[in-house]
Amino acid sequence: MDRTRDQVEKIIRDQKPDFVMYDMACWIPEVAKPLGIKTIKYSVVSAAAIAIVLVPARNVVKGKPMSEAELSLPPTGYPSASVVLRGHEARSLLFVSQPFGEGVTFYERSCIGMNGCDAIAIRTCHEIEGKLCDYIGSQYGKPVFLTGPVLPESARVPLEDRWAQWLDGFEAGSVVFCSFGSQRVLEKEQLQELVLGFESTGLPFLVALKPPVGSSTIEEALPEGFEERVKGRGVVWGGWVQQLEILDHPSIGCFVNTCGFGSMWESLMSDCQIVLVPHLGDQILNTRLMAEELKVAVEVERDEKGWFTKENLSNAIKSAMDEESEVGSMIKKNHNEWRNILGSKGFMSSCIDKFFQNMQRLVDH
């Protein structure tokens, strides 16, 4: 992106927009401000991920990488006791001290971008991450504009016949659906532990995963005899699936995912019980927001390497799916309340309307 600076500057000079939104191109304010153009730093990750890592309160010394021990502690003034990292989990955020472009680290690039902008924008809402957004605003002395979740109101295309017909064969709310997204690739051993965990629940399941490291297909990586044992009640699919449309199917009763920011919102808007298996730093923080603060999900217990056992996964799913248990009933009640808030008539549009109003005030100022 940095190598496009000259071309981007020419476009901005020629087009003369009212404002420019950017993510990692931290030099945009240097280009836009001399032309009287407002700038907005837009984040596609959660406010939690920004607030705990990418703030001046970290007091990072240039040329001195942050340590795992430093990252495991929240910055001064951080407003949440539950949306935090636990010990070894900070390891997945060490990349913020690594170079991200020429002569600048990921942390520096992010902070420069937020220091230089006229406003910070985040794809979230005040109801969910309000105190974290307020903290970010106070750290940078900038207004923070929120777009809301920005999700479609309902599935827009029919579910593929293959999955619609298969799911139609099960009772309402009985099937466990698992999707780890397009980026997560498991080790073969972990994939086998995952599918054995689903098998041991005794519940019907649909798992969509990329083939593990070293395997060309998902089938060749499955445990011996697994497909025969789960025939008729379990499918492990190695390709892409329509996640939103599957979540909308009445047979789906539980959604197991890594809690990437997109899946976090899709989970909240679904009618499913939620089980979370985070892998990377922002996913872990999103998971803490969901499981510890909002109390709408169950987090799968993992070891210091971030790995889980089939027993951990099975227990988490059964705990969530037992709606008569204390945990199952609690997360269902809380989830219903949040889904009703987020899905209430006019909520999404009011978030966008307010976002546009804030942008207009920024231009007029």
N, C-alpha and C positions, 0 to 999 in steps of 0.2 A: 504493500500500500504506500509506503514512504516514497517509493520510486515513481509514483504517479503524481507527486506533489505539483510539479509544473503543469501537468495537464489539468488537474483539479483546480488549480489556481486560475487557469485561463477560463475554464467553464464558469467558475464563480464570478470572475470579472465580466464575462460576456453576458451571463444570465441575470446578474444582480438580484438574487433571491432575497426575500425578507429575512430568512434565517437558514442555517445549515445544520442538519443533524448528523452526528458522527459517533463512531464507537471507539476504535483503537487509533484512528488517525489524529493523534494528539496535537498536531500542528495546525489543524483547521482554524482555531482562533487567531493564530498569527497571520493567516491569510485573510480571514473574513473581517476582523475588527477594524483594520485600517480603511476598509471599504464601507464601514458603518453597518455591517451585516451581523445580526445576532447569531449566536451559536448555542446548540443544545447537545450535551453529551448524553447519548442514549445507551442504556445498559440492557442487555438481553439476559442477564442473570439476576438472581433474587437480591433484594435489598440486604438480606442476611449475609450473602457472600461478599458484598461490598463493605458493609459496616464492620465486619469482624477482621477484615484483612486490608482493604484498600483505602485506609484513612490516615491522615497526618498523625493521629495519636499513636501510631505505631513507632514514630520517632526513628525511622530507618536512617542509618548512616550510609551515605553513598559509598559504594565499594565494599560494604560489609553485608554479606547475605544474612537474611533472617534465619535463625536456627529453628529446629523443630520445637525446642523448649519454648522459645519466644512466641512462635505461632500458636502454641497450644493454650496460651493465656490470652484472654480478651483484651483489647486496647482500653486505655483509661476512658471511663465514662460510658462504656458499652452497655446498652440498656436491657439486655436479656440474660437471665441466669440459666435459661434452658436451651436456647439456640446457641450452643457452644460445641467446640471440638473436645474430644476426650483423648488425652495422651498421644498415642501413636498416630491418630487420625490427621494430625497436623502435617505429617509427612507428605500427604498428597497435595499440600499447598506450597511446598518448597519451591515449586517452579516460578512463583511470583518474583523470586530474587534472581532468576536466570535471565540472560539477554533475550529481548523480544524486539528484534530489529537492531539496527546499528547503533551501538553506544548507549542503549537504554534498556532497563529491565522491564518486565511486565508490570511490576509495582509502580515504577517511575512513570511509565507510559500512561497508566491509569490515572495516577495522581496529577500528572501534568494536564491531562485531558479534562479532569474535573476542576482543577484550579483555574484553567483558562477560559472555561465556558461561561455563558450567561445564566444557564440553568441546567440542571441535571434531570433527565427523564428516566423512569424505570417502569417496566411492564409489571406493575403490581397495583394493589389498592390499599388505602389507608386502613381499612378494616382488618386486613391480614398482617401487614407489615408497617403499620403507621409509626410506631416508636423507633423502628430501625431506620425508616426514611427520615424522620425528624433528626435522628443522630447524624446521619450522613449530611443533611443540610447544615447542621450546626458545625460540623467538622470543616466544611468547605466554605461556609458563609454564602451558600447559594440557595435559591429556591429549588425545590424538588417537585417536578410535575409527574403525576402518575397516570398512566394510560388505562389502568385496569387490566384484567387478565387477557383481554383481546382474544376471545374464543368464539367460534361459530355457535349460534344459538341451538342448533341441532344438527344431526347428521344430514349431509346434503346429497349423498348418493346411496343407492341400495347396497347392502352388504353382499359380497360375492356369494353366489349360490353354494359353493363348496362349504363355506363356513355357516351360512344361514341354515342350510339343511342339517348339518351336523349338530349345531346348537339347538335346533328345534326338537331334537330327540331327548332333551333333558328337562327336568323340572325347573321352574322359575327360581333364580337365585342360587342354583346349585353348582355351577361351573366356576372353576378358578382359572382366570386368564393371566398369563405372564408375558410381558414384553419388556426387553431391556434396551430397546432402541437400536439404531443403526451403528452406533459407535462402540458399544460394549462388546468385546470378544473375550469369552472365558477361556481359561485353560481347560483341557479335556477333563482333568480330574475334578475340577469345580463344576463343569457342566454335568458330569455324571452324578455328583452329589446333589445337584439341583433337581434333576429329574427323578432321582430316587426319593428325594424329599416329597415331591408331588405324588409319586406312587404311594408312599406310606400314609398320606392323608386319607386314602380311600375315597377321595372325591373325584369327580370328573374334571379334566383339566385340558387347557389348550395353551401350549407354550410356544412362543415365537422368538427364536434366537438365531444369531449368525453362527455358522459352523465354528467350533473352537480352534484355537491355535494348532496348526499342524494337520488339520482335517479339511478335506475338500467338500465334504457333505456332513450334514448333521447326523444322518443315519449311521455312518460308520463310527461315530463317536459315542453312540448310546451304549449303555451297559448290556452285557450278554443276556439275552432272554427278556429284556425290558419290553420291547414292542409287543411280544406275545402276551406278557403278563397284563399289560394295560389295554390290550385290544378292546375296542368298543367304548372305552371311557377316557382314554388319554391320547392326545396328539402332540408331538413335538415337531414343529415346522421350521425349516431352515431359511425361509424367505420372508418377504415383506407381507404384512397384513394391514387391514384397515382398522387401526386401533380405535378410533372414535366410534366407528360403526359397530365394532365388536362390543365395546363398552355399553352401547345403547341396547344390545340384545337382552331381552328379559331373562334369559337363562344364566347370564353372567352374575355371579354373586360376590366375587372377590377379584381384585386387581393387584397383582404382584409386580412391582416395578422398581427402578433404581432411584426414582424421585428427581430426575432431571426437571428443569423448571417448567417445560411444557407438560410433561406427564403429571407434575404436581397439580397444575390447574385442571387438567383433564380428570384426574382422580377426584378432586374436590367437586367437580360438576357431575360426576357419575353417581349412580345409585348403588355402588358396590362397596363392600368392606375393603379396606386398603391395607396392604402389607408391603413394607418397604425394605429394599436391599441396596443401600447406597454403596457407591464405589469411590467416586472422586469427592474432593473437598466441598464443592458447592452442593452436590447431591446429599452429602452428610448433613450440611446445615439446613437444607430444605427438609430433610427427614426429621431433624430435631424440631423444626418449626411445626411440622405436621403431627409428630408423635408425642412430643413433650409439651409444646405450648398450646396448640389447638386441640390436641388429644383426639385426633380423628383417624389415627392409623396405628398399626403395630409395627415396630422395627425389629427386624431379624437380628438376633445376637450374632456377633462376628468376633473372630480372634484378632490378634495384633497385626496379622497380615491382611486383614479385611475379608478373610474367608469364613464361610459358614458351613455347618454340618447339615446333613439331611434331617437330623433330628431338630436342629434349630429352626430350619425352614418349616418343617411339618408342624411343629408346635406353634409357631407364629400364625400359620394359616388356620389351624384348628381353633386357636384362641380367638382369632378375628371372626371366623365363621360361626362360632357358637354364640349366637345373639342372646342367649339366656344367661351367659356367663357375665361376670362383672366387667371384664375388659370388652367383650364383644358388644354388650349393650351400651356401654359408655361411648365407644367410638362411633357406633351407629347413631346414637342420639346427637352427639356433637356434630358428626358429619351431616346429618339431616338439617341441623340448624344452620350450618354454614352454607350448605347447598341452597337452602331456601333464601338466604341473604343474597348470595352471588347470582342466583337464578331468578330473583324477583324481577317483575316487569320494570323495565327501564333502568336497571342497575348498570348494565354494561354500557348502554348508550349515555347514561349520565356521567360515567367516568370519562368517556371520550369527549363529551361536550365540555366538561370542565377542563380537560387537557387542552382542547382547542382554545377555550377562553383564556387560559393561562398563556398560551402561545401568542394570542392576539395582544394581550397586555404587555408581553415581553417586547413585541414589535413596536407597540405604541409608546413604550416608555422612553 
